[in-house]
Amino acid sequence: MVGAGALLAGASLLVAAVAASAPGAASSTAAGGSSDARTRPATFLALGDSYTIGQGVTPEERWPERLVASLAARGMAVAPPRVIARTGWTTADLERALAPERPAGPFDLVSLMIGVNDQFQGRTLDSYARGFGALLAQAVTLAGGEPRRVLVLSIPDYGVTPFARRVGLDAREVAAEVDRFNAAAALATQRAGAHWIDVTPASRRAAADVELLARDGLHPSGKLHAQWAALVLPVAVEALTADKR
């Protein structure tokens, strides 16, 4: 297991590595659609950290916006996503941010992608599981109490990146810890009746394809965001059409 001291020492390096690299470093709160349930575009709330805010890419390149564009190409109107995410956020940070942000649900889709910073900063698995569980419950509430409208994306594996090598992390240890965190989140997601989307294998392909990484050598490029959006797309279609069957 990666030592907590080494991870905490590296946490400031993570912030330094991303601070100057991206147009999407701050939190984003683009709002959603109209009130007519029959004609309005569907609404989409995306919750997370740097992987959702799109550190290192433009807003148009990040996976939530790509997902909306892909749904539109299928004739499914979805308003621009409301994104509540920030680089460096842990589960606790995201939970604290939700109260002042006051996202006005219910949303037709709610995504949750959180946990890499809990792992990176040396939080215990139990601590992460509790924080994730609380956020998942809030996501279901924001989806109008409909867990089938909640899309949970797995934690990507940053251990394959040049950044991880620069700060002396062992790729196999990072992979093992990310897998443990993801297993806990997947189990909670399954029990809640929400959708689990495993994007971790796609992130691991960055070990052999540098084009999947942004210029900071840590965060995903637009190319990898596009792959994540493609993985989310069929699940989002299923969630949005469930009531029409």
C-alpha positions as CSV (number, residue, x, y, z in Angstrom):
1,M,0.0,0.0,0.0
2,V,1.3,3.5,-0.8
3,G,2.5,5.1,2.4
4,A,0.2,7.8,3.7
5,G,3.2,10.1,4.4
6,A,4.4,9.8,0.9
7,L,1.0,10.5,-0.5
8,L,0.4,13.5,1.8
9,A,3.8,14.9,0.9
10,G,2.9,14.5,-2.8
11,A,-0.5,16.2,-2.4
12,S,1.1,19.6,-2.7
13,L,2.9,18.5,-5.8
14,L,-0.4,17.4,-7.3
15,V,-1.8,20.9,-6.8
16,A,1.4,22.4,-8.2
17,A,1.3,20.1,-11.2
18,V,-2.2,21.2,-12.2
19,A,-2.3,24.8,-11.1
20,A,-1.0,26.3,-14.4
21,S,-2.1,23.6,-16.8
22,A,-5.7,24.1,-17.5
23,P,-8.5,26.5,-18.4
24,G,-10.9,24.5,-16.2
25,A,-9.2,24.7,-12.8
26,A,-12.0,26.4,-11.0
27,S,-15.4,25.0,-10.1
28,S,-18.1,25.3,-12.7
29,T,-21.9,25.7,-12.3
30,A,-23.4,25.9,-15.8
31,A,-27.2,25.7,-15.3
32,G,-29.8,23.5,-17.0
33,G,-33.3,23.5,-18.7
34,S,-36.9,24.7,-18.6
35,S,-39.8,23.7,-16.5
36,D,-42.2,22.0,-19.0
37,A,-41.6,18.3,-18.3
38,R,-42.9,17.3,-21.7
39,T,-40.9,19.7,-23.9
40,R,-37.9,20.9,-21.8
41,P,-34.4,19.5,-22.4
42,A,-33.4,16.9,-19.9
43,T,-31.2,18.3,-17.0
44,F,-27.8,16.9,-16.0
45,L,-25.9,17.5,-12.8
46,A,-22.2,16.4,-12.8
47,L,-20.5,16.0,-9.5
48,G,-16.8,15.3,-9.0
49,D,-13.2,16.6,-9.0
50,S,-10.6,17.4,-11.7
51,Y,-11.8,14.5,-13.8
52,T,-15.2,16.1,-14.1
53,I,-14.2,19.7,-14.3
54,G,-11.8,18.8,-17.1
55,Q,-8.4,19.9,-15.7
56,G,-6.1,20.4,-18.7
57,V,-8.8,20.6,-21.4
58,T,-11.4,23.1,-22.6
59,P,-14.9,22.8,-21.2
60,E,-16.1,21.5,-24.6
61,E,-13.6,18.7,-24.5
62,R,-14.5,17.3,-21.1
63,W,-16.7,14.2,-20.9
64,P,-19.9,15.8,-19.5
65,E,-20.2,18.2,-22.4
66,R,-19.2,15.5,-24.9
67,L,-21.9,13.3,-23.4
68,V,-24.5,16.0,-24.0
69,A,-23.3,16.5,-27.6
70,S,-23.5,12.7,-28.2
71,L,-27.1,12.6,-26.8
72,A,-28.1,15.5,-29.0
73,A,-26.7,13.6,-32.0
74,R,-29.2,10.8,-31.1
75,G,-32.1,13.3,-30.9
76,M,-32.1,13.5,-27.1
77,A,-32.1,17.1,-25.9
78,V,-30.1,17.7,-22.8
79,A,-29.4,21.2,-21.4
80,P,-25.8,22.2,-20.7
81,P,-24.6,20.3,-17.6
82,R,-24.5,21.9,-14.2
83,V,-21.0,21.0,-13.1
84,I,-20.0,21.1,-9.4
85,A,-16.4,20.0,-9.3
86,R,-13.0,21.3,-8.5
87,T,-9.4,20.1,-8.9
88,G,-8.2,18.4,-5.7
89,W,-11.6,17.8,-4.1
90,T,-12.0,14.8,-1.9
91,T,-15.4,13.3,-0.9
92,A,-15.5,15.6,2.1
93,D,-14.7,18.7,0.0
94,L,-17.5,17.8,-2.5
95,E,-20.0,17.2,0.3
96,R,-19.1,20.6,1.9
97,A,-19.6,22.3,-1.5
98,L,-23.0,21.0,-2.1
99,A,-24.8,23.0,0.6
100,P,-23.7,26.5,-0.7
101,E,-24.1,25.5,-4.3
102,R,-27.7,24.5,-3.7
103,P,-28.3,22.5,-6.9
104,A,-32.0,22.7,-7.6
105,G,-33.2,19.2,-8.5
106,P,-34.7,17.0,-9.4
107,F,-32.3,16.4,-12.3
108,D,-32.9,13.8,-15.0
109,L,-29.3,12.7,-14.8
110,V,-26.8,12.9,-12.0
111,S,-23.2,11.8,-12.3
112,L,-20.7,11.1,-9.5
113,M,-17.0,10.7,-10.1
114,I,-15.0,11.2,-6.9
115,G,-12.3,9.5,-4.8
116,V,-8.9,9.9,-6.5
117,N,-7.9,12.6,-4.0
118,D,-9.1,10.5,-1.0
119,Q,-6.7,7.8,-2.2
120,F,-3.9,10.1,-3.1
121,Q,-4.0,11.9,0.2
122,G,-3.8,8.7,2.2
123,R,-7.4,8.5,3.4
124,T,-8.4,5.1,4.6
125,L,-10.7,2.9,2.6
126,D,-13.3,3.0,5.4
127,S,-13.2,6.8,5.4
128,Y,-13.7,6.9,1.6
129,A,-16.5,4.4,1.7
130,R,-18.4,6.5,4.3
131,G,-17.9,9.7,2.3
132,F,-18.8,8.1,-1.0
133,G,-21.9,6.6,0.5
134,A,-23.1,9.9,1.8
135,L,-22.5,11.5,-1.6
136,L,-24.3,8.7,-3.4
137,A,-27.3,9.2,-1.2
138,Q,-27.3,12.9,-2.0
139,A,-27.0,12.1,-5.8
140,V,-30.1,9.8,-5.6
141,T,-32.0,12.6,-3.8
142,L,-31.0,15.1,-6.5
143,A,-32.2,12.7,-9.1
144,G,-35.6,12.8,-7.6
145,G,-35.1,9.7,-5.5
146,E,-34.5,7.7,-8.7
147,P,-31.2,5.7,-8.4
148,R,-31.6,4.6,-12.1
149,R,-30.9,8.2,-13.1
150,V,-27.5,8.2,-11.2
151,L,-24.4,7.5,-13.1
152,V,-21.3,6.6,-11.1
153,L,-17.9,6.6,-12.9
154,S,-15.0,4.7,-11.4
155,I,-11.7,6.3,-10.2
156,P,-9.1,6.5,-13.0
157,D,-5.7,5.0,-12.4
158,Y,-3.2,7.8,-12.4
159,G,-0.3,5.4,-11.4
160,V,0.5,4.9,-15.1
161,T,1.1,8.6,-15.7
162,P,4.5,10.5,-16.0
163,F,3.4,12.6,-13.0
164,A,3.2,9.4,-10.8
165,R,6.7,8.4,-11.9
166,R,8.1,11.9,-11.2
167,V,6.9,11.9,-7.6
168,G,8.2,8.3,-7.0
169,L,4.9,6.4,-6.8
170,D,4.8,2.7,-7.4
171,A,2.4,2.1,-10.3
172,R,1.4,-1.4,-9.0
173,E,0.6,-0.1,-5.5
174,V,-1.4,2.8,-6.9
175,A,-3.3,0.4,-9.1
176,A,-4.1,-1.9,-6.2
177,E,-5.4,0.9,-4.0
178,V,-7.5,2.4,-6.8
179,D,-9.0,-1.1,-7.4
180,R,-9.8,-1.4,-3.7
181,F,-11.5,2.1,-3.6
182,N,-13.4,1.3,-6.8
183,A,-14.6,-2.1,-5.4
184,A,-16.1,-0.3,-2.4
185,A,-17.8,2.3,-4.6
186,A,-19.1,-0.3,-7.1
187,L,-20.6,-2.3,-4.3
188,A,-22.3,0.8,-2.8
189,T,-23.6,1.8,-6.2
190,Q,-25.0,-1.7,-6.9
191,R,-26.7,-1.8,-3.6
192,A,-28.3,1.6,-4.2
193,G,-29.6,0.6,-7.6
194,A,-27.5,3.2,-9.5
195,H,-25.4,2.7,-12.6
196,W,-21.7,1.8,-12.3
197,I,-19.5,2.8,-15.3
198,D,-15.9,1.4,-15.2
199,V,-13.6,3.9,-16.9
200,T,-10.5,2.7,-15.2
201,P,-9.3,0.3,-17.9
202,A,-9.5,3.2,-20.4
203,S,-7.3,5.3,-18.1
204,R,-4.7,2.6,-17.9
205,R,-4.2,2.7,-21.7
206,A,-2.4,5.9,-21.1
207,A,0.6,3.8,-20.1
208,A,1.1,3.1,-23.8
209,D,-0.6,6.1,-25.4
210,V,0.6,9.6,-24.3
211,E,-2.1,11.2,-26.4
212,L,-4.6,10.1,-23.7
213,L,-3.0,12.6,-21.3
214,A,-3.1,16.4,-21.1
215,R,0.1,18.4,-21.2
216,D,0.6,18.2,-17.4
217,G,1.3,14.5,-17.7
218,L,-1.4,13.6,-15.2
219,H,-4.9,14.5,-16.3
220,P,-6.8,13.0,-19.2
221,S,-6.7,14.7,-22.6
222,G,-9.7,15.4,-24.7
223,K,-9.1,12.1,-26.4
224,L,-9.5,10.2,-23.2
225,H,-12.5,12.3,-22.1
226,A,-14.1,11.3,-25.5
227,Q,-13.6,7.7,-24.6
228,W,-15.2,8.1,-21.2
229,A,-18.2,9.9,-22.8
230,A,-18.6,7.0,-25.1
231,L,-18.6,4.6,-22.2
232,V,-21.2,6.7,-20.4
233,L,-23.4,7.2,-23.4
234,P,-25.4,3.9,-23.6
235,V,-26.0,4.1,-19.8
236,A,-27.2,7.6,-20.1
237,V,-29.6,6.7,-22.9
238,E,-30.9,3.9,-20.8
239,A,-31.5,6.2,-17.9
240,L,-33.2,8.8,-19.9
241,T,-35.5,6.4,-21.8
242,A,-36.5,4.2,-18.8
243,D,-39.8,5.9,-18.3
244,K,-40.7,5.5,-22.0
245,R,-40.6,1.7,-22.1
